[in-house]
């Protein structure tokens, strides 16, 4: 009988400064590592291969688009566990065993960043606004913008991703709510990313707009038809 695997998914785009150490540390806790690369122009792919990761080539037109392509084209196995973390060193792979343990009782787990206020105050305020909007719209308060997630394989296959860029995590959140998935948040600490910052202020607005659009879809779907 084949052993069920724990697989790490690491989205990247130009992360040559951090990806080597992230993969090296992650290998201690998983059976396989898949780098979803967004058409990096630096040595990210070369370094990832050097440290034993498999490469899934995205098109480089947004984190959400590349993740959606991965879900459609990669053979995700229902009995495997999948841990997603960013490739910039923001999230410690040391939390992976805790995520794996929690997936025995939950379908999805995510990291709740306990030190975000001291690590990056502006990101903390932005995340509070986004998470509060998520609560008002969907009735669930979650650290929506966290970059560390865990999924059972059969659940990962069910996700419907329409996000194009950094709205990906918000899209995962809306899936949790709409599919009524059994979800747990795990307190974690995050670090400052290694390398050039990619997230811009406008991305926060895009995430908020995405949440409102997803709620509008629900309203259109479930609202009673007045006109016949």
PyMOL commands that place a pseudoatom at each C-alpha (Angstrom):
pseudoatom trace, name=CA, resn=UNK, resi=1, chain=A, elem=C, hetatm=0, pos=[0.000, 0.000, 0.000]
pseudoatom trace, name=CA, resn=UNK, resi=2, chain=A, elem=C, hetatm=0, pos=[1.375, 3.392, -0.980]
pseudoatom trace, name=CA, resn=UNK, resi=3, chain=A, elem=C, hetatm=0, pos=[2.048, 5.814, 1.841]
pseudoatom trace, name=CA, resn=UNK, resi=4, chain=A, elem=C, hetatm=0, pos=[0.016, 9.006, 1.786]
pseudoatom trace, name=CA, resn=UNK, resi=5, chain=A, elem=C, hetatm=0, pos=[2.305, 11.968, 1.269]
pseudoatom trace, name=CA, resn=UNK, resi=6, chain=A, elem=C, hetatm=0, pos=[2.672, 15.408, 2.747]
pseudoatom trace, name=CA, resn=UNK, resi=7, chain=A, elem=C, hetatm=0, pos=[3.357, 17.799, -0.117]
pseudoatom trace, name=CA, resn=UNK, resi=8, chain=A, elem=C, hetatm=0, pos=[4.567, 21.390, 0.164]
pseudoatom trace, name=CA, resn=UNK, resi=9, chain=A, elem=C, hetatm=0, pos=[3.353, 23.921, -2.407]
pseudoatom trace, name=CA, resn=UNK, resi=10, chain=A, elem=C, hetatm=0, pos=[5.509, 27.040, -2.722]
pseudoatom trace, name=CA, resn=UNK, resi=11, chain=A, elem=C, hetatm=0, pos=[4.403, 29.842, -5.087]
pseudoatom trace, name=CA, resn=UNK, resi=12, chain=A, elem=C, hetatm=0, pos=[7.348, 31.904, -6.329]
pseudoatom trace, name=CA, resn=UNK, resi=13, chain=A, elem=C, hetatm=0, pos=[8.298, 34.746, -8.597]
pseudoatom trace, name=CA, resn=UNK, resi=14, chain=A, elem=C, hetatm=0, pos=[11.862, 36.056, -8.448]
pseudoatom trace, name=CA, resn=UNK, resi=15, chain=A, elem=C, hetatm=0, pos=[12.648, 34.659, -4.990]
pseudoatom trace, name=CA, resn=UNK, resi=16, chain=A, elem=C, hetatm=0, pos=[16.289, 33.624, -5.545]
pseudoatom trace, name=CA, resn=UNK, resi=17, chain=A, elem=C, hetatm=0, pos=[17.377, 35.212, -2.257]
pseudoatom trace, name=CA, resn=UNK, resi=18, chain=A, elem=C, hetatm=0, pos=[15.122, 33.039, -0.095]
pseudoatom trace, name=CA, resn=UNK, resi=19, chain=A, elem=C, hetatm=0, pos=[13.943, 29.975, -1.986]
pseudoatom trace, name=CA, resn=UNK, resi=20, chain=A, elem=C, hetatm=0, pos=[17.008, 27.830, -1.239]
pseudoatom trace, name=CA, resn=UNK, resi=21, chain=A, elem=C, hetatm=0, pos=[16.735, 28.166, 2.519]
pseudoatom trace, name=CA, resn=UNK, resi=22, chain=A, elem=C, hetatm=0, pos=[12.938, 27.775, 2.429]
pseudoatom trace, name=CA, resn=UNK, resi=23, chain=A, elem=C, hetatm=0, pos=[13.172, 24.503, 0.493]
pseudoatom trace, name=CA, resn=UNK, resi=24, chain=A, elem=C, hetatm=0, pos=[16.059, 23.211, 2.607]
pseudoatom trace, name=CA, resn=UNK, resi=25, chain=A, elem=C, hetatm=0, pos=[14.066, 23.745, 5.807]
pseudoatom trace, name=CA, resn=UNK, resi=26, chain=A, elem=C, hetatm=0, pos=[10.786, 22.492, 4.322]
pseudoatom trace, name=CA, resn=UNK, resi=27, chain=A, elem=C, hetatm=0, pos=[12.367, 19.182, 3.201]
pseudoatom trace, name=CA, resn=UNK, resi=28, chain=A, elem=C, hetatm=0, pos=[12.663, 18.161, 6.843]
pseudoatom trace, name=CA, resn=UNK, resi=29, chain=A, elem=C, hetatm=0, pos=[8.883, 17.879, 7.178]
pseudoatom trace, name=CA, resn=UNK, resi=30, chain=A, elem=C, hetatm=0, pos=[7.433, 16.826, 3.814]
pseudoatom trace, name=CA, resn=UNK, resi=31, chain=A, elem=C, hetatm=0, pos=[7.752, 14.056, 1.248]
pseudoatom trace, name=CA, resn=UNK, resi=32, chain=A, elem=C, hetatm=0, pos=[7.648, 16.285, -1.806]
pseudoatom trace, name=CA, resn=UNK, resi=33, chain=A, elem=C, hetatm=0, pos=[7.990, 19.969, -2.693]
pseudoatom trace, name=CA, resn=UNK, resi=34, chain=A, elem=C, hetatm=0, pos=[6.336, 21.629, -5.673]
pseudoatom trace, name=CA, resn=UNK, resi=35, chain=A, elem=C, hetatm=0, pos=[7.345, 25.141, -6.633]
pseudoatom trace, name=CA, resn=UNK, resi=36, chain=A, elem=C, hetatm=0, pos=[4.659, 26.958, -8.608]
pseudoatom trace, name=CA, resn=UNK, resi=37, chain=A, elem=C, hetatm=0, pos=[6.828, 29.450, -10.425]
pseudoatom trace, name=CA, resn=UNK, resi=38, chain=A, elem=C, hetatm=0, pos=[5.391, 32.580, -11.982]
pseudoatom trace, name=CA, resn=UNK, resi=39, chain=A, elem=C, hetatm=0, pos=[7.909, 32.893, -14.817]
pseudoatom trace, name=CA, resn=UNK, resi=40, chain=A, elem=C, hetatm=0, pos=[10.813, 34.064, -12.649]
pseudoatom trace, name=CA, resn=UNK, resi=41, chain=A, elem=C, hetatm=0, pos=[13.530, 36.039, -14.418]
pseudoatom trace, name=CA, resn=UNK, resi=42, chain=A, elem=C, hetatm=0, pos=[16.200, 35.336, -11.795]
pseudoatom trace, name=CA, resn=UNK, resi=43, chain=A, elem=C, hetatm=0, pos=[17.719, 32.055, -10.529]
pseudoatom trace, name=CA, resn=UNK, resi=44, chain=A, elem=C, hetatm=0, pos=[14.672, 30.924, -8.549]
pseudoatom trace, name=CA, resn=UNK, resi=45, chain=A, elem=C, hetatm=0, pos=[13.940, 27.863, -10.688]
pseudoatom trace, name=CA, resn=UNK, resi=46, chain=A, elem=C, hetatm=0, pos=[17.590, 26.816, -10.911]
pseudoatom trace, name=CA, resn=UNK, resi=47, chain=A, elem=C, hetatm=0, pos=[18.012, 27.028, -7.128]
pseudoatom trace, name=CA, resn=UNK, resi=48, chain=A, elem=C, hetatm=0, pos=[14.726, 25.241, -6.465]
pseudoatom trace, name=CA, resn=UNK, resi=49, chain=A, elem=C, hetatm=0, pos=[15.765, 22.339, -8.697]
pseudoatom trace, name=CA, resn=UNK, resi=50, chain=A, elem=C, hetatm=0, pos=[19.161, 22.219, -7.021]
pseudoatom trace, name=CA, resn=UNK, resi=51, chain=A, elem=C, hetatm=0, pos=[17.488, 21.630, -3.662]
pseudoatom trace, name=CA, resn=UNK, resi=52, chain=A, elem=C, hetatm=0, pos=[15.219, 18.893, -5.028]
pseudoatom trace, name=CA, resn=UNK, resi=53, chain=A, elem=C, hetatm=0, pos=[11.923, 20.668, -5.665]
pseudoatom trace, name=CA, resn=UNK, resi=54, chain=A, elem=C, hetatm=0, pos=[9.659, 19.847, -8.595]
pseudoatom trace, name=CA, resn=UNK, resi=55, chain=A, elem=C, hetatm=0, pos=[8.770, 22.824, -10.782]
pseudoatom trace, name=CA, resn=UNK, resi=56, chain=A, elem=C, hetatm=0, pos=[5.302, 23.630, -12.035]
pseudoatom trace, name=CA, resn=UNK, resi=57, chain=A, elem=C, hetatm=0, pos=[5.550, 26.443, -14.563]
pseudoatom trace, name=CA, resn=UNK, resi=58, chain=A, elem=C, hetatm=0, pos=[2.865, 29.103, -14.299]
pseudoatom trace, name=CA, resn=UNK, resi=59, chain=A, elem=C, hetatm=0, pos=[2.428, 31.826, -16.866]
pseudoatom trace, name=CA, resn=UNK, resi=60, chain=A, elem=C, hetatm=0, pos=[3.564, 34.670, -14.625]
pseudoatom trace, name=CA, resn=UNK, resi=61, chain=A, elem=C, hetatm=0, pos=[0.351, 36.657, -14.931]
pseudoatom trace, name=CA, resn=UNK, resi=62, chain=A, elem=C, hetatm=0, pos=[-0.578, 36.602, -11.242]
pseudoatom trace, name=CA, resn=UNK, resi=63, chain=A, elem=C, hetatm=0, pos=[-0.381, 34.372, -8.173]
pseudoatom trace, name=CA, resn=UNK, resi=64, chain=A, elem=C, hetatm=0, pos=[-4.055, 33.468, -8.401]
pseudoatom trace, name=CA, resn=UNK, resi=65, chain=A, elem=C, hetatm=0, pos=[-3.882, 32.603, -12.096]
pseudoatom trace, name=CA, resn=UNK, resi=66, chain=A, elem=C, hetatm=0, pos=[-0.841, 30.384, -11.596]
pseudoatom trace, name=CA, resn=UNK, resi=67, chain=A, elem=C, hetatm=0, pos=[-2.420, 28.598, -8.626]
pseudoatom trace, name=CA, resn=UNK, resi=68, chain=A, elem=C, hetatm=0, pos=[-5.618, 28.029, -10.613]
pseudoatom trace, name=CA, resn=UNK, resi=69, chain=A, elem=C, hetatm=0, pos=[-3.572, 26.569, -13.473]
pseudoatom trace, name=CA, resn=UNK, resi=70, chain=A, elem=C, hetatm=0, pos=[-1.859, 24.261, -10.997]
pseudoatom trace, name=CA, resn=UNK, resi=71, chain=A, elem=C, hetatm=0, pos=[-5.190, 22.994, -9.623]
pseudoatom trace, name=CA, resn=UNK, resi=72, chain=A, elem=C, hetatm=0, pos=[-6.459, 22.262, -13.137]
pseudoatom trace, name=CA, resn=UNK, resi=73, chain=A, elem=C, hetatm=0, pos=[-3.348, 20.590, -14.528]
pseudoatom trace, name=CA, resn=UNK, resi=74, chain=A, elem=C, hetatm=0, pos=[-1.528, 18.903, -11.645]
pseudoatom trace, name=CA, resn=UNK, resi=75, chain=A, elem=C, hetatm=0, pos=[-2.641, 15.454, -10.481]
pseudoatom trace, name=CA, resn=UNK, resi=76, chain=A, elem=C, hetatm=0, pos=[-3.657, 16.239, -6.906]
pseudoatom trace, name=CA, resn=UNK, resi=77, chain=A, elem=C, hetatm=0, pos=[-4.184, 13.082, -4.872]
pseudoatom trace, name=CA, resn=UNK, resi=78, chain=A, elem=C, hetatm=0, pos=[-7.161, 13.009, -2.535]
pseudoatom trace, name=CA, resn=UNK, resi=79, chain=A, elem=C, hetatm=0, pos=[-5.371, 11.167, 0.276]
pseudoatom trace, name=CA, resn=UNK, resi=80, chain=A, elem=C, hetatm=0, pos=[-2.337, 13.464, 0.356]
pseudoatom trace, name=CA, resn=UNK, resi=81, chain=A, elem=C, hetatm=0, pos=[-1.959, 16.513, 2.574]
pseudoatom trace, name=CA, resn=UNK, resi=82, chain=A, elem=C, hetatm=0, pos=[-0.870, 19.793, 0.976]
pseudoatom trace, name=CA, resn=UNK, resi=83, chain=A, elem=C, hetatm=0, pos=[0.841, 22.645, 2.819]
pseudoatom trace, name=CA, resn=UNK, resi=84, chain=A, elem=C, hetatm=0, pos=[1.186, 25.976, 1.012]
pseudoatom trace, name=CA, resn=UNK, resi=85, chain=A, elem=C, hetatm=0, pos=[3.656, 28.618, 2.128]
pseudoatom trace, name=CA, resn=UNK, resi=86, chain=A, elem=C, hetatm=0, pos=[5.307, 31.578, 0.442]
pseudoatom trace, name=CA, resn=UNK, resi=87, chain=A, elem=C, hetatm=0, pos=[8.805, 31.287, -0.961]
pseudoatom trace, name=CA, resn=UNK, resi=88, chain=A, elem=C, hetatm=0, pos=[10.107, 34.557, 0.495]
pseudoatom trace, name=CA, resn=UNK, resi=89, chain=A, elem=C, hetatm=0, pos=[10.968, 33.311, 3.987]
pseudoatom trace, name=CA, resn=UNK, resi=90, chain=A, elem=C, hetatm=0, pos=[7.960, 34.966, 5.655]
pseudoatom trace, name=CA, resn=UNK, resi=91, chain=A, elem=C, hetatm=0, pos=[6.644, 31.693, 7.086]
pseudoatom trace, name=CA, resn=UNK, resi=92, chain=A, elem=C, hetatm=0, pos=[8.642, 29.111, 8.981]
pseudoatom trace, name=CA, resn=UNK, resi=93, chain=A, elem=C, hetatm=0, pos=[8.364, 25.511, 7.755]
pseudoatom trace, name=CA, resn=UNK, resi=94, chain=A, elem=C, hetatm=0, pos=[8.709, 24.532, 11.425]
pseudoatom trace, name=CA, resn=UNK, resi=95, chain=A, elem=C, hetatm=0, pos=[4.915, 24.928, 11.698]
pseudoatom trace, name=CA, resn=UNK, resi=96, chain=A, elem=C, hetatm=0, pos=[4.279, 22.193, 9.117]
pseudoatom trace, name=CA, resn=UNK, resi=97, chain=A, elem=C, hetatm=0, pos=[4.009, 19.312, 11.657]
pseudoatom trace, name=CA, resn=UNK, resi=98, chain=A, elem=C, hetatm=0, pos=[1.355, 21.274, 13.568]
pseudoatom trace, name=CA, resn=UNK, resi=99, chain=A, elem=C, hetatm=0, pos=[-0.585, 21.892, 10.355]
pseudoatom trace, name=CA, resn=UNK, resi=100, chain=A, elem=C, hetatm=0, pos=[-0.366, 18.199, 9.424]
pseudoatom trace, name=CA, resn=UNK, resi=101, chain=A, elem=C, hetatm=0, pos=[-1.588, 17.148, 12.860]
pseudoatom trace, name=CA, resn=UNK, resi=102, chain=A, elem=C, hetatm=0, pos=[-4.540, 19.559, 12.665]
pseudoatom trace, name=CA, resn=UNK, resi=103, chain=A, elem=C, hetatm=0, pos=[-5.551, 18.245, 9.234]
pseudoatom trace, name=CA, resn=UNK, resi=104, chain=A, elem=C, hetatm=0, pos=[-6.519, 14.963, 10.893]
pseudoatom trace, name=CA, resn=UNK, resi=105, chain=A, elem=C, hetatm=0, pos=[-9.562, 16.748, 12.322]
pseudoatom trace, name=CA, resn=UNK, resi=106, chain=A, elem=C, hetatm=0, pos=[-9.990, 19.715, 9.968]
pseudoatom trace, name=CA, resn=UNK, resi=107, chain=A, elem=C, hetatm=0, pos=[-10.328, 20.023, 6.202]
pseudoatom trace, name=CA, resn=UNK, resi=108, chain=A, elem=C, hetatm=0, pos=[-8.417, 23.305, 5.936]
pseudoatom trace, name=CA, resn=UNK, resi=109, chain=A, elem=C, hetatm=0, pos=[-6.007, 24.992, 8.334]
pseudoatom trace, name=CA, resn=UNK, resi=110, chain=A, elem=C, hetatm=0, pos=[-4.388, 28.415, 8.075]
pseudoatom trace, name=CA, resn=UNK, resi=111, chain=A, elem=C, hetatm=0, pos=[-1.850, 30.482, 9.966]
pseudoatom trace, name=CA, resn=UNK, resi=112, chain=A, elem=C, hetatm=0, pos=[-3.028, 33.366, 12.097]
pseudoatom trace, name=CA, resn=UNK, resi=113, chain=A, elem=C, hetatm=0, pos=[-0.132, 35.799, 12.312]
pseudoatom trace, name=CA, resn=UNK, resi=114, chain=A, elem=C, hetatm=0, pos=[0.221, 36.711, 15.983]
pseudoatom trace, name=CA, resn=UNK, resi=115, chain=A, elem=C, hetatm=0, pos=[3.064, 39.217, 15.571]
pseudoatom trace, name=CA, resn=UNK, resi=116, chain=A, elem=C, hetatm=0, pos=[1.938, 41.107, 12.473]
pseudoatom trace, name=CA, resn=UNK, resi=117, chain=A, elem=C, hetatm=0, pos=[1.393, 44.340, 14.435]
pseudoatom trace, name=CA, resn=UNK, resi=118, chain=A, elem=C, hetatm=0, pos=[5.055, 44.490, 15.484]
pseudoatom trace, name=CA, resn=UNK, resi=119, chain=A, elem=C, hetatm=0, pos=[6.432, 43.062, 12.264]
pseudoatom trace, name=CA, resn=UNK, resi=120, chain=A, elem=C, hetatm=0, pos=[4.682, 45.452, 9.876]
pseudoatom trace, name=CA, resn=UNK, resi=121, chain=A, elem=C, hetatm=0, pos=[2.181, 47.906, 11.344]
pseudoatom trace, name=CA, resn=UNK, resi=122, chain=A, elem=C, hetatm=0, pos=[0.765, 49.070, 7.999]
pseudoatom trace, name=CA, resn=UNK, resi=123, chain=A, elem=C, hetatm=0, pos=[0.188, 45.475, 6.914]
pseudoatom trace, name=CA, resn=UNK, resi=124, chain=A, elem=C, hetatm=0, pos=[-1.471, 44.836, 10.269]
pseudoatom trace, name=CA, resn=UNK, resi=125, chain=A, elem=C, hetatm=0, pos=[-3.942, 47.705, 9.750]
pseudoatom trace, name=CA, resn=UNK, resi=126, chain=A, elem=C, hetatm=0, pos=[-4.653, 46.641, 6.178]
pseudoatom trace, name=CA, resn=UNK, resi=127, chain=A, elem=C, hetatm=0, pos=[-5.167, 43.043, 7.217]
pseudoatom trace, name=CA, resn=UNK, resi=128, chain=A, elem=C, hetatm=0, pos=[-7.535, 44.101, 10.023]
pseudoatom trace, name=CA, resn=UNK, resi=129, chain=A, elem=C, hetatm=0, pos=[-9.641, 46.039, 7.534]
pseudoatom trace, name=CA, resn=UNK, resi=130, chain=A, elem=C, hetatm=0, pos=[-9.746, 43.130, 5.069]
pseudoatom trace, name=CA, resn=UNK, resi=131, chain=A, elem=C, hetatm=0, pos=[-10.484, 40.520, 7.750]
pseudoatom trace, name=CA, resn=UNK, resi=132, chain=A, elem=C, hetatm=0, pos=[-13.215, 42.728, 9.223]
pseudoatom trace, name=CA, resn=UNK, resi=133, chain=A, elem=C, hetatm=0, pos=[-14.760, 43.099, 5.765]
pseudoatom trace, name=CA, resn=UNK, resi=134, chain=A, elem=C, hetatm=0, pos=[-14.662, 39.320, 5.424]
pseudoatom trace, name=CA, resn=UNK, resi=135, chain=A, elem=C, hetatm=0, pos=[-16.528, 38.991, 8.708]
pseudoatom trace, name=CA, resn=UNK, resi=136, chain=A, elem=C, hetatm=0, pos=[-19.174, 41.567, 7.777]
pseudoatom trace, name=CA, resn=UNK, resi=137, chain=A, elem=C, hetatm=0, pos=[-19.751, 39.998, 4.372]
pseudoatom trace, name=CA, resn=UNK, resi=138, chain=A, elem=C, hetatm=0, pos=[-19.432, 36.295, 5.161]
pseudoatom trace, name=CA, resn=UNK, resi=139, chain=A, elem=C, hetatm=0, pos=[-19.833, 35.989, 8.940]
pseudoatom trace, name=CA, resn=UNK, resi=140, chain=A, elem=C, hetatm=0, pos=[-16.404, 34.483, 9.565]
pseudoatom trace, name=CA, resn=UNK, resi=141, chain=A, elem=C, hetatm=0, pos=[-13.351, 36.277, 10.973]
pseudoatom trace, name=CA, resn=UNK, resi=142, chain=A, elem=C, hetatm=0, pos=[-10.076, 34.925, 9.609]
pseudoatom trace, name=CA, resn=UNK, resi=143, chain=A, elem=C, hetatm=0, pos=[-6.576, 36.227, 8.940]
pseudoatom trace, name=CA, resn=UNK, resi=144, chain=A, elem=C, hetatm=0, pos=[-7.501, 36.316, 5.268]
pseudoatom trace, name=CA, resn=UNK, resi=145, chain=A, elem=C, hetatm=0, pos=[-4.160, 37.448, 3.861]
pseudoatom trace, name=CA, resn=UNK, resi=146, chain=A, elem=C, hetatm=0, pos=[-2.009, 34.832, 5.569]
pseudoatom trace, name=CA, resn=UNK, resi=147, chain=A, elem=C, hetatm=0, pos=[0.378, 33.024, 3.224]
pseudoatom trace, name=CA, resn=UNK, resi=148, chain=A, elem=C, hetatm=0, pos=[0.432, 29.656, 5.025]
pseudoatom trace, name=CA, resn=UNK, resi=149, chain=A, elem=C, hetatm=0, pos=[-2.357, 27.143, 4.463]
pseudoatom trace, name=CA, resn=UNK, resi=150, chain=A, elem=C, hetatm=0, pos=[-2.941, 23.413, 4.766]
pseudoatom trace, name=CA, resn=UNK, resi=151, chain=A, elem=C, hetatm=0, pos=[-5.460, 21.318, 2.818]
pseudoatom trace, name=CA, resn=UNK, resi=152, chain=A, elem=C, hetatm=0, pos=[-6.600, 17.757, 2.603]
pseudoatom trace, name=CA, resn=UNK, resi=153, chain=A, elem=C, hetatm=0, pos=[-6.160, 16.613, -0.983]
pseudoatom trace, name=CA, resn=UNK, resi=154, chain=A, elem=C, hetatm=0, pos=[-9.847, 15.975, -1.604]
pseudoatom trace, name=CA, resn=UNK, resi=155, chain=A, elem=C, hetatm=0, pos=[-10.604, 19.533, -0.506]
pseudoatom trace, name=CA, resn=UNK, resi=156, chain=A, elem=C, hetatm=0, pos=[-7.851, 21.140, -2.561]
pseudoatom trace, name=CA, resn=UNK, resi=157, chain=A, elem=C, hetatm=0, pos=[-9.380, 19.520, -5.654]
pseudoatom trace, name=CA, resn=UNK, resi=158, chain=A, elem=C, hetatm=0, pos=[-12.742, 21.172, -4.895]
pseudoatom trace, name=CA, resn=UNK, resi=159, chain=A, elem=C, hetatm=0, pos=[-11.485, 24.746, -4.682]
pseudoatom trace, name=CA, resn=UNK, resi=160, chain=A, elem=C, hetatm=0, pos=[-12.777, 27.095, -7.365]
pseudoatom trace, name=CA, resn=UNK, resi=161, chain=A, elem=C, hetatm=0, pos=[-10.229, 29.828, -7.936]
pseudoatom trace, name=CA, resn=UNK, resi=162, chain=A, elem=C, hetatm=0, pos=[-11.143, 32.911, -9.953]
pseudoatom trace, name=CA, resn=UNK, resi=163, chain=A, elem=C, hetatm=0, pos=[-8.588, 35.251, -8.345]
pseudoatom trace, name=CA, resn=UNK, resi=164, chain=A, elem=C, hetatm=0, pos=[-5.957, 36.609, -10.675]
pseudoatom trace, name=CA, resn=UNK, resi=165, chain=A, elem=C, hetatm=0, pos=[-3.289, 37.953, -8.320]
pseudoatom trace, name=CA, resn=UNK, resi=166, chain=A, elem=C, hetatm=0, pos=[-2.835, 38.544, -4.610]
pseudoatom trace, name=CA, resn=UNK, resi=167, chain=A, elem=C, hetatm=0, pos=[-6.577, 38.022, -4.066]
pseudoatom trace, name=CA, resn=UNK, resi=168, chain=A, elem=C, hetatm=0, pos=[-5.789, 34.284, -4.002]
pseudoatom trace, name=CA, resn=UNK, resi=169, chain=A, elem=C, hetatm=0, pos=[-5.942, 33.950, -0.221]
pseudoatom trace, name=CA, resn=UNK, resi=170, chain=A, elem=C, hetatm=0, pos=[-9.239, 35.864, -0.105]
pseudoatom trace, name=CA, resn=UNK, resi=171, chain=A, elem=C, hetatm=0, pos=[-10.545, 33.433, -2.726]
pseudoatom trace, name=CA, resn=UNK, resi=172, chain=A, elem=C, hetatm=0, pos=[-9.506, 30.483, -0.552]
pseudoatom trace, name=CA, resn=UNK, resi=173, chain=A, elem=C, hetatm=0, pos=[-11.367, 32.138, 2.333]
pseudoatom trace, name=CA, resn=UNK, resi=174, chain=A, elem=C, hetatm=0, pos=[-14.573, 32.495, 0.296]
pseudoatom trace, name=CA, resn=UNK, resi=175, chain=A, elem=C, hetatm=0, pos=[-14.310, 28.835, -0.682]
pseudoatom trace, name=CA, resn=UNK, resi=176, chain=A, elem=C, hetatm=0, pos=[-14.110, 27.876, 2.986]
pseudoatom trace, name=CA, resn=UNK, resi=177, chain=A, elem=C, hetatm=0, pos=[-17.302, 29.787, 3.710]
pseudoatom trace, name=CA, resn=UNK, resi=178, chain=A, elem=C, hetatm=0, pos=[-19.285, 28.759, 0.626]
pseudoatom trace, name=CA, resn=UNK, resi=179, chain=A, elem=C, hetatm=0, pos=[-18.344, 25.070, 0.865]
pseudoatom trace, name=CA, resn=UNK, resi=180, chain=A, elem=C, hetatm=0, pos=[-18.855, 25.127, 4.645]
pseudoatom trace, name=CA, resn=UNK, resi=181, chain=A, elem=C, hetatm=0, pos=[-15.444, 23.563, 5.180]
pseudoatom trace, name=CA, resn=UNK, resi=182, chain=A, elem=C, hetatm=0, pos=[-14.174, 22.541, 8.598]
pseudoatom trace, name=CA, resn=UNK, resi=183, chain=A, elem=C, hetatm=0, pos=[-11.467, 25.160, 9.154]
pseudoatom trace, name=CA, resn=UNK, resi=184, chain=A, elem=C, hetatm=0, pos=[-9.006, 25.892, 11.941]
pseudoatom trace, name=CA, resn=UNK, resi=185, chain=A, elem=C, hetatm=0, pos=[-6.618, 28.807, 12.441]
pseudoatom trace, name=CA, resn=UNK, resi=186, chain=A, elem=C, hetatm=0, pos=[-3.239, 28.142, 14.041]
pseudoatom trace, name=CA, resn=UNK, resi=187, chain=A, elem=C, hetatm=0, pos=[-1.312, 30.926, 15.733]
pseudoatom trace, name=CA, resn=UNK, resi=188, chain=A, elem=C, hetatm=0, pos=[2.027, 31.453, 14.013]
pseudoatom trace, name=CA, resn=UNK, resi=189, chain=A, elem=C, hetatm=0, pos=[4.708, 34.108, 13.847]
pseudoatom trace, name=CA, resn=UNK, resi=190, chain=A, elem=C, hetatm=0, pos=[5.731, 35.628, 10.551]
pseudoatom trace, name=CA, resn=UNK, resi=191, chain=A, elem=C, hetatm=0, pos=[9.001, 37.243, 9.521]
pseudoatom trace, name=CA, resn=UNK, resi=192, chain=A, elem=C, hetatm=0, pos=[9.873, 40.076, 7.191]
pseudoatom trace, name=CA, resn=UNK, resi=193, chain=A, elem=C, hetatm=0, pos=[10.189, 38.795, 3.663]
pseudoatom trace, name=CA, resn=UNK, resi=194, chain=A, elem=C, hetatm=0, pos=[13.626, 38.287, 2.163]
pseudoatom trace, name=CA, resn=UNK, resi=195, chain=A, elem=C, hetatm=0, pos=[14.079, 40.329, -0.993]
pseudoatom trace, name=CA, resn=UNK, resi=196, chain=A, elem=C, hetatm=0, pos=[12.131, 43.089, -2.666]
pseudoatom trace, name=CA, resn=UNK, resi=197, chain=A, elem=C, hetatm=0, pos=[8.564, 43.736, -1.488]
pseudoatom trace, name=CA, resn=UNK, resi=198, chain=A, elem=C, hetatm=0, pos=[5.906, 42.857, -4.090]
pseudoatom trace, name=CA, resn=UNK, resi=199, chain=A, elem=C, hetatm=0, pos=[2.632, 43.702, -2.345]
pseudoatom trace, name=CA, resn=UNK, resi=200, chain=A, elem=C, hetatm=0, pos=[1.411, 47.229, -3.116]
pseudoatom trace, name=CA, resn=UNK, resi=201, chain=A, elem=C, hetatm=0, pos=[-1.279, 49.391, -1.493]
pseudoatom trace, name=CA, resn=UNK, resi=202, chain=A, elem=C, hetatm=0, pos=[-3.500, 48.942, -4.530]
pseudoatom trace, name=CA, resn=UNK, resi=203, chain=A, elem=C, hetatm=0, pos=[-3.458, 45.179, -3.926]
pseudoatom trace, name=CA, resn=UNK, resi=204, chain=A, elem=C, hetatm=0, pos=[-5.293, 45.725, -0.632]
pseudoatom trace, name=CA, resn=UNK, resi=205, chain=A, elem=C, hetatm=0, pos=[-8.071, 47.517, -2.521]
pseudoatom trace, name=CA, resn=UNK, resi=206, chain=A, elem=C, hetatm=0, pos=[-8.196, 44.706, -5.070]
pseudoatom trace, name=CA, resn=UNK, resi=207, chain=A, elem=C, hetatm=0, pos=[-8.641, 42.175, -2.261]
pseudoatom trace, name=CA, resn=UNK, resi=208, chain=A, elem=C, hetatm=0, pos=[-11.492, 44.193, -0.750]
pseudoatom trace, name=CA, resn=UNK, resi=209, chain=A, elem=C, hetatm=0, pos=[-13.155, 44.525, -4.161]
pseudoatom trace, name=CA, resn=UNK, resi=210, chain=A, elem=C, hetatm=0, pos=[-12.806, 40.790, -4.678]
pseudoatom trace, name=CA, resn=UNK, resi=211, chain=A, elem=C, hetatm=0, pos=[-14.599, 40.058, -1.394]
pseudoatom trace, name=CA, resn=UNK, resi=212, chain=A, elem=C, hetatm=0, pos=[-17.466, 42.383, -2.335]
pseudoatom trace, name=CA, resn=UNK, resi=213, chain=A, elem=C, hetatm=0, pos=[-17.743, 40.825, -5.800]
pseudoatom trace, name=CA, resn=UNK, resi=214, chain=A, elem=C, hetatm=0, pos=[-17.900, 37.329, -4.299]
pseudoatom trace, name=CA, resn=UNK, resi=215, chain=A, elem=C, hetatm=0, pos=[-20.674, 38.434, -1.933]
pseudoatom trace, name=CA, resn=UNK, resi=216, chain=A, elem=C, hetatm=0, pos=[-22.540, 40.017, -4.842]
pseudoatom trace, name=CA, resn=UNK, resi=217, chain=A, elem=C, hetatm=0, pos=[-22.416, 36.678, -6.651]
pseudoatom trace, name=CA, resn=UNK, resi=218, chain=A, elem=C, hetatm=0, pos=[-24.120, 35.077, -3.646]
pseudoatom trace, name=CA, resn=UNK, resi=219, chain=A, elem=C, hetatm=0, pos=[-26.820, 37.724, -3.612]
pseudoatom trace, name=CA, resn=UNK, resi=220, chain=A, elem=C, hetatm=0, pos=[-27.513, 37.247, -7.315]
pseudoatom trace, name=CA, resn=UNK, resi=221, chain=A, elem=C, hetatm=0, pos=[-27.576, 33.473, -6.904]
pseudoatom trace, name=CA, resn=UNK, resi=222, chain=A, elem=C, hetatm=0, pos=[-29.900, 33.260, -3.908]
pseudoatom trace, name=CA, resn=UNK, resi=223, chain=A, elem=C, hetatm=0, pos=[-32.069, 36.356, -4.272]
pseudoatom trace, name=CA, resn=UNK, resi=224, chain=A, elem=C, hetatm=0, pos=[-35.700, 35.450, -5.101]
pseudoatom trace, name=CA, resn=UNK, resi=225, chain=A, elem=C, hetatm=0, pos=[-36.760, 36.164, -8.654]
pseudoatom trace, name=CA, resn=UNK, resi=226, chain=A, elem=C, hetatm=0, pos=[-39.275, 39.001, -8.684]
pseudoatom trace, name=CA, resn=UNK, resi=227, chain=A, elem=C, hetatm=0, pos=[-39.753, 39.240, -12.424]
pseudoatom trace, name=CA, resn=UNK, resi=228, chain=A, elem=C, hetatm=0, pos=[-41.116, 36.302, -14.338]
for i in range(1, 228): cmd.bond("trace and resi %d" % i, "trace and resi %d" % (i + 1))
show_as sticks, trace
zoom trace
